[in-house]
Amino acid sequence: MQKAIGPDSTMQSKSPINELITIRDYIRWAASRFNQEQVFFGHGSDNAWDEAIYLVLSCLHLPWDVDSAAMDARLTMEERKRISMVVDRRITERIPLAYLTNEAWFAGIPFYVDERVLVPRSPIAELIERGFTPWLCGDEVKNILDLCCGSGCIGIGCAAAFPEAQIDLADISTEALAVAQINVDKHHLSRRVQVRQSDLFANLGEKEYDLIVSNPPYVDAQDLATMPEEYQHEPELGLSSGADGLDCIKAIMRSAGRYLSEYGILVAEVGNSEAALREQYEKVPFLWLDFEKGGHGVFVLTKAQLLQHQSQF
């Protein structure tokens, strides 16, 4: 488990702590360093300024929407050392910021994360916030499965969107499930959200779900070999899915129809492997979704569609 961030005497050769005084100073300095060192952004932010704001405010235990007047507040020496240390690690070790702060936000909810799970970043968050309309009606949704759950962010987000539903969080990785359980406990959801170790559907019995939602491994071999250094800190088990990135989603589609209720749906993300999936299954009526906040490679299939085309998967 990632240890909490603490002050460290190991600093850069030219420490800024005697010259930078305020929150605003450190945000500007961090953003400049990120740009200078060409840090890669892809785990919650897409630019140096937003990354710097999140890093500095997280180190100070302040919310994103802190009063702008606080930007000129003077920092203690302990706070300056803490921020400087985290900025230095972000740059030199190329560790995603969420692992340094042990926190990531998804669908408006904070989650504990460490290097046992991927950093939450799926566009499925937008579907959760909309209650998966028009396919689902909130009061009628009784059982939901978050398959390949990782940190549990998708399933726990669904628990907030569907307050009457029971949620199963399933993953093959016991390490990932330990993080998911932390988040279940963090949000006081143990009565409605269960963590289940399973290789896809293998240990789920005969239960039927109104919604199966999955962000499975889908990175193909070529992309995996060329990903920025930051991704090397994430578990390969959560990323890699064969030469074309489709090994896992094929297995899901072969079985998902049997685990859906009569009007249930499968919602799955395949990211950059969308093109390969379209090409291999031209006759399957995938509904590919658009997102206002960005993102791609998410499809919807109904139970009837999955069963009709089951022999092709």
C-alpha angles and dihedrals in degrees: 000000000000112000120234116265115262138171114286129197090212102095137160116282089250104041116197095204096102094050104037112070114162138051088252090054092055095046091053092045094048092049091050092050093048090053093044093050093042095234114190118240120204108113103083104326135050102203141045097247096055091044091052093049092050093046096049096043092046091052089052094045090239127142123249091247096053114153110276089232088069090066089081094049113125117242127225118242089251091055093047092052091048095052093044091051094051093047089051093051092046089056105035099039097031090224115166109253093238090064092051093050095032089226138101130171122226128173088352093305128112118234134190111237138174136163093290090077140036117263107258111252109133122142085224084089087077091055091050091052089053093047091242091285134204093025099052136042110212100225092050096053108099106157130032131181123204100198118199085012102177106177090004093243096136095047094044089048087053089051088059093046094047106036094178096051131100113227131205118199109201130184137151091225116085089194091057091047090054088059091045089054090052088056094045089054092042091059095038094240103133092118093059106023122064127189113219129183108221140146093235105298097344098107101030099092119208099320119140124215133204089210131025109186122181141178096184129174107288109155113125123223096258095050091045091055093051103039118127117267093258091070091058088075091061121085110268089215088069094050114032121079109163135284095313098029093244105100095100100040091050090056091048093051092048092060108022096088092064091055098049126093118239095278097025125133139210116223113187139168122219100163115191091003089073092099093053092048092049091049095049096045107035093155096051109100098228113178104217113203132222122215130209092209096047134265136109144199099072120130140182126217127175126225090253092052093048093050093045092055098031094115091060096059 
